[in-house]
Amino acid sequence: MAHLEVKPKSGLPWWAWLLLALIALAILFFAMKRCNQDTTHEKVISDTANVASDTTNVTAGQGDAVAMTEPDWGSVNFDSPTTTDPDITDKDIIVREGAGYTIYTLGENILFATDQNKIQSNSEAKLKRIADVLNKRFDGSYIGVYGNTDSTGTASHNKQLGAERAAAVKEWLVNSGGIDQSKVSIHSLGENEPVANNANEAGRQQNRNVEIVAFKK
């Protein structure tokens, strides 16, 4: 029996291996490039969305700044200096100018009978003058009506009386003065904010009043 010698097949030449390696590197390079492009595209979309969101927030913030917010009702300085008003010539109406607001004061003896909360008819002309100024200069502004009393009687009674008088003035301003009800609020200071000495009748009379505070826009 003859002996057959089997020769091993020869491998690929070196240049073929080099070519395969170059092809593999090219495929890898293009795959990585495509991946980077996708990532960049997603980032652009994300950044665009963020910018849109930030723009919306800025717009909303600007809107909030334009919208008028309710004032700090407790920040009024009732000792603000008196001033003159060309539209207010009635000496019974005291005008004071504060930081961002104007105060119009009418004495209790003008508006109400002693210990009463019903507005006297002879005081309506004075309220009409104030209402005209409010409509002219403070249209759409917040208005605070503050009721004050002297220290005679109990603190709780004075608090209640101040609230009732402030409510009566608000009702008049809304129903007869043309003031927007949604912009008017009532506050009772009772005997807590005296402008004069309660030890004498002259001082007590000054402390019995209603103050209409108009906040500037």
Contacts in CASP RR format, 6 or more apart in sequence:
PFRMAT RR
TARGET T0000
AUTHOR 0000-0000-0000
METHOD contacts of the structure
MODEL  1
MAHLEVKPKSGLPWWAWLLLALIALAILFFAMKRCNQDTTHEKVISDTAN
VASDTTNVTAGQGDAVAMTEPDWGSVNFDSPTTTDPDITDKDIIVREGAG
YTIYTLGENILFATDQNKIQSNSEAKLKRIADVLNKRFDGSYIGVYGNTD
STGTASHNKQLGAERAAAVKEWLVNSGGIDQSKVSIHSLGENEPVANNAN
EAGRQQNRNVEIVAFKK
68 141 0 8 1.000
68 142 0 8 1.000
68 217 0 8 1.000
70 142 0 8 1.000
71 101 0 8 1.000
71 142 0 8 1.000
71 215 0 8 1.000
73 144 0 8 1.000
73 185 0 8 1.000
73 187 0 8 1.000
74 187 0 8 1.000
76 98 0 8 1.000
76 101 0 8 1.000
76 103 0 8 1.000
76 146 0 8 1.000
76 213 0 8 1.000
77 98 0 8 1.000
77 99 0 8 1.000
78 96 0 8 1.000
78 103 0 8 1.000
78 146 0 8 1.000
78 193 0 8 1.000
78 195 0 8 1.000
78 211 0 8 1.000
79 195 0 8 1.000
80 96 0 8 1.000
80 97 0 8 1.000
80 98 0 8 1.000
80 99 0 8 1.000
80 103 0 8 1.000
81 96 0 8 1.000
81 97 0 8 1.000
81 98 0 8 1.000
82 94 0 8 1.000
82 95 0 8 1.000
82 96 0 8 1.000
82 97 0 8 1.000
83 95 0 8 1.000
83 96 0 8 1.000
83 97 0 8 1.000
83 102 0 8 1.000
84 95 0 8 1.000
85 95 0 8 1.000
85 102 0 8 1.000
85 133 0 8 1.000
87 129 0 8 1.000
87 132 0 8 1.000
87 133 0 8 1.000
87 136 0 8 1.000
88 95 0 8 1.000
88 104 0 8 1.000
88 129 0 8 1.000
88 130 0 8 1.000
88 133 0 8 1.000
90 126 0 8 1.000
90 129 0 8 1.000
92 106 0 8 1.000
92 107 0 8 1.000
92 110 0 8 1.000
92 126 0 8 1.000
93 104 0 8 1.000
93 105 0 8 1.000
93 106 0 8 1.000
93 126 0 8 1.000
93 129 0 8 1.000
93 130 0 8 1.000
94 103 0 8 1.000
94 104 0 8 1.000
94 105 0 8 1.000
94 106 0 8 1.000
95 102 0 8 1.000
95 103 0 8 1.000
95 104 0 8 1.000
95 105 0 8 1.000
96 102 0 8 1.000
96 103 0 8 1.000
96 105 0 8 1.000
97 103 0 8 1.000
100 215 0 8 1.000
100 216 0 8 1.000
101 213 0 8 1.000
101 214 0 8 1.000
101 215 0 8 1.000
101 216 0 8 1.000
102 138 0 8 1.000
102 213 0 8 1.000
102 214 0 8 1.000
102 216 0 8 1.000
103 211 0 8 1.000
103 212 0 8 1.000
103 213 0 8 1.000
103 214 0 8 1.000
104 130 0 8 1.000
104 133 0 8 1.000
104 211 0 8 1.000
104 212 0 8 1.000
104 213 0 8 1.000
104 214 0 8 1.000
105 209 0 8 1.000
105 210 0 8 1.000
105 211 0 8 1.000
105 212 0 8 1.000
106 123 0 8 1.000
106 126 0 8 1.000
106 127 0 8 1.000
106 130 0 8 1.000
106 209 0 8 1.000
106 210 0 8 1.000
106 212 0 8 1.000
107 205 0 8 1.000
107 206 0 8 1.000
107 208 0 8 1.000
107 209 0 8 1.000
107 210 0 8 1.000
108 148 0 8 1.000
108 149 0 8 1.000
108 165 0 8 1.000
108 205 0 8 1.000
108 208 0 8 1.000
108 209 0 8 1.000
108 210 0 8 1.000
109 205 0 8 1.000
109 208 0 8 1.000
110 120 0 8 1.000
110 123 0 8 1.000
110 126 0 8 1.000
111 119 0 8 1.000
111 120 0 8 1.000
111 123 0 8 1.000
111 127 0 8 1.000
111 165 0 8 1.000
111 168 0 8 1.000
111 169 0 8 1.000
111 209 0 8 1.000
111 210 0 8 1.000
112 118 0 8 1.000
112 119 0 8 1.000
112 120 0 8 1.000
112 165 0 8 1.000
112 168 0 8 1.000
113 120 0 8 1.000
115 161 0 8 1.000
117 161 0 8 1.000
117 162 0 8 1.000
117 164 0 8 1.000
117 165 0 8 1.000
117 167 0 8 1.000
117 168 0 8 1.000
118 168 0 8 1.000
119 127 0 8 1.000
119 168 0 8 1.000
119 169 0 8 1.000
119 172 0 8 1.000
124 172 0 8 1.000
124 176 0 8 1.000
127 169 0 8 1.000
127 172 0 8 1.000
127 173 0 8 1.000
127 176 0 8 1.000
127 177 0 8 1.000
128 176 0 8 1.000
128 177 0 8 1.000
130 173 0 8 1.000
130 212 0 8 1.000
131 173 0 8 1.000
131 176 0 8 1.000
131 177 0 8 1.000
131 178 0 8 1.000
131 179 0 8 1.000
134 141 0 8 1.000
134 143 0 8 1.000
134 173 0 8 1.000
134 179 0 8 1.000
134 212 0 8 1.000
134 214 0 8 1.000
135 177 0 8 1.000
135 178 0 8 1.000
135 179 0 8 1.000
137 214 0 8 1.000
138 214 0 8 1.000
138 215 0 8 1.000
138 216 0 8 1.000
138 217 0 8 1.000
140 180 0 8 1.000
140 183 0 8 1.000
140 217 0 8 1.000
141 183 0 8 1.000
141 214 0 8 1.000
141 215 0 8 1.000
141 216 0 8 1.000
141 217 0 8 1.000
142 183 0 8 1.000
142 184 0 8 1.000
142 185 0 8 1.000
142 214 0 8 1.000
142 215 0 8 1.000
143 173 0 8 1.000
143 179 0 8 1.000
143 183 0 8 1.000
143 184 0 8 1.000
143 185 0 8 1.000
143 212 0 8 1.000
143 213 0 8 1.000
143 214 0 8 1.000
143 215 0 8 1.000
144 184 0 8 1.000
144 185 0 8 1.000
144 186 0 8 1.000
144 187 0 8 1.000
144 212 0 8 1.000
144 213 0 8 1.000
144 214 0 8 1.000
144 215 0 8 1.000
145 166 0 8 1.000
145 167 0 8 1.000
145 169 0 8 1.000
145 170 0 8 1.000
145 173 0 8 1.000
145 184 0 8 1.000
145 185 0 8 1.000
145 186 0 8 1.000
145 187 0 8 1.000
145 210 0 8 1.000
145 211 0 8 1.000
145 212 0 8 1.000
145 213 0 8 1.000
146 166 0 8 1.000
146 186 0 8 1.000
146 187 0 8 1.000
146 188 0 8 1.000
146 189 0 8 1.000
146 193 0 8 1.000
146 210 0 8 1.000
146 211 0 8 1.000
146 212 0 8 1.000
146 213 0 8 1.000
147 162 0 8 1.000
147 163 0 8 1.000
147 165 0 8 1.000
147 166 0 8 1.000
147 169 0 8 1.000
147 186 0 8 1.000
147 187 0 8 1.000
147 188 0 8 1.000
147 189 0 8 1.000
147 190 0 8 1.000
147 209 0 8 1.000
147 210 0 8 1.000
147 211 0 8 1.000
148 162 0 8 1.000
148 189 0 8 1.000
148 190 0 8 1.000
148 191 0 8 1.000
148 193 0 8 1.000
148 194 0 8 1.000
148 195 0 8 1.000
148 207 0 8 1.000
148 208 0 8 1.000
148 209 0 8 1.000
148 210 0 8 1.000
148 211 0 8 1.000
149 158 0 8 1.000
149 161 0 8 1.000
149 162 0 8 1.000
149 190 0 8 1.000
149 191 0 8 1.000
149 207 0 8 1.000
149 208 0 8 1.000
150 158 0 8 1.000
150 191 0 8 1.000
150 194 0 8 1.000
150 198 0 8 1.000
150 203 0 8 1.000
150 204 0 8 1.000
150 205 0 8 1.000
150 207 0 8 1.000
150 208 0 8 1.000
151 158 0 8 1.000
151 191 0 8 1.000
151 194 0 8 1.000
151 198 0 8 1.000
151 204 0 8 1.000
151 207 0 8 1.000
152 158 0 8 1.000
152 198 0 8 1.000
152 204 0 8 1.000
155 190 0 8 1.000
155 191 0 8 1.000
158 190 0 8 1.000
158 191 0 8 1.000
159 188 0 8 1.000
159 190 0 8 1.000
160 188 0 8 1.000
161 188 0 8 1.000
161 190 0 8 1.000
162 188 0 8 1.000
162 189 0 8 1.000
162 190 0 8 1.000
163 186 0 8 1.000
163 187 0 8 1.000
163 188 0 8 1.000
165 210 0 8 1.000
166 186 0 8 1.000
166 187 0 8 1.000
166 188 0 8 1.000
166 210 0 8 1.000
167 186 0 8 1.000
169 210 0 8 1.000
169 212 0 8 1.000
170 184 0 8 1.000
170 185 0 8 1.000
170 186 0 8 1.000
173 179 0 8 1.000
173 184 0 8 1.000
173 212 0 8 1.000
174 180 0 8 1.000
174 181 0 8 1.000
174 184 0 8 1.000
191 198 0 8 1.000
191 207 0 8 1.000
194 203 0 8 1.000
194 207 0 8 1.000
195 206 0 8 1.000
195 207 0 8 1.000
195 209 0 8 1.000
196 202 0 8 1.000
196 203 0 8 1.000
196 204 0 8 1.000
196 206 0 8 1.000
196 207 0 8 1.000
197 203 0 8 1.000
198 204 0 8 1.000
198 207 0 8 1.000
END
